[in-house]
Amino acid sequence: MVSKTKELRKVVTTLLKQVNEKVFYEDADDETPYPYIVYEFNTIDLGNEGRDDVILIVNAWDKGKTAEQVEALADNIEKALNG
């Protein structure tokens, strides 16, 4: 049986790669050239509710002289995720 988290990672990675080819789950190598995207999931156990909620956390990384490029990257990530 395939893990539902693994399948969700495939979907999220595909969506984020529409914005930037350098997409990583949880951590990028120290040598990764900027800009890049790192994402992770935070799962909230709702106890007796019969489900877990999963929060997607996306970080856009860049070392530009201004915030303009990383803000544009963040805007494009939002557009990709909201379809």
C-alpha positions as CSV (number, residue, x, y, z in Angstrom):
1,M,0.0,0.0,0.0
2,V,1.3,3.5,-0.9
3,S,1.5,6.0,1.9
4,K,-1.0,8.8,1.5
5,T,1.7,11.3,2.6
6,K,4.0,10.1,-0.1
7,E,1.2,10.5,-2.7
8,L,0.5,14.0,-1.4
9,R,4.2,14.9,-1.7
10,K,4.1,13.9,-5.3
11,V,1.1,16.2,-6.0
12,V,2.6,19.2,-4.1
13,T,6.1,18.7,-5.7
14,T,4.5,18.7,-9.2
15,L,2.5,21.9,-8.4
16,L,5.5,23.7,-7.0
17,K,7.8,22.7,-9.9
18,Q,5.5,24.7,-12.1
19,V,6.9,27.7,-10.3
20,N,10.5,26.7,-9.8
21,E,12.4,23.6,-10.7
22,K,14.3,23.5,-7.4
23,V,11.8,22.1,-5.0
24,F,12.7,20.1,-1.8
25,Y,10.8,18.3,0.9
26,E,11.8,19.4,4.4
27,D,15.4,20.5,3.6
28,A,17.7,21.6,0.8
29,D,21.4,21.1,0.6
30,D,23.6,23.9,1.8
31,E,25.0,24.2,-1.7
32,T,21.6,24.6,-3.5
33,P,21.7,27.7,-5.7
34,Y,19.0,30.3,-5.1
35,P,16.1,30.7,-5.5
36,Y,14.5,27.5,-4.4
37,I,11.4,26.2,-2.5
38,V,11.3,24.0,0.6
39,Y,8.0,22.5,1.9
40,E,6.9,20.3,4.7
41,F,3.7,19.0,6.3
42,N,2.6,19.5,9.8
43,T,0.0,17.0,10.9
44,I,-2.5,17.9,13.7
45,D,-4.0,14.9,15.5
46,L,-7.7,15.7,16.2
47,G,-8.1,12.8,18.6
48,N,-11.5,11.3,18.3
49,E,-12.5,13.2,15.2
50,G,-11.6,10.3,13.0
51,R,-9.2,12.4,10.8
52,D,-6.0,14.3,10.9
53,D,-5.5,17.8,9.4
54,V,-2.4,18.4,7.4
55,I,-0.9,21.9,7.1
56,L,1.3,22.6,4.2
57,I,4.2,24.9,5.0
58,V,6.1,26.4,2.0
59,N,9.3,28.5,2.3
60,A,10.7,30.4,-0.7
61,W,14.4,31.1,-0.5
62,D,16.5,33.7,-2.3
63,K,19.5,35.9,-1.7
64,G,18.5,38.9,-3.9
65,K,19.5,42.5,-3.1
66,T,15.8,43.2,-2.5
67,A,12.8,41.1,-1.5
68,E,11.2,41.6,-4.9
69,Q,12.2,38.3,-6.5
70,V,11.3,36.1,-3.5
71,E,8.0,38.0,-3.1
72,A,7.2,37.2,-6.8
73,L,8.2,33.6,-6.2
74,A,5.8,33.5,-3.2
75,D,3.0,35.0,-5.2
76,N,3.5,32.4,-8.0
77,I,3.5,29.6,-5.4
78,E,0.2,30.9,-4.1
79,K,-1.3,31.0,-7.6
80,A,0.0,27.5,-8.4
81,L,-1.5,26.0,-5.2
82,N,-4.8,27.9,-5.6
83,G,-5.2,26.7,-9.2
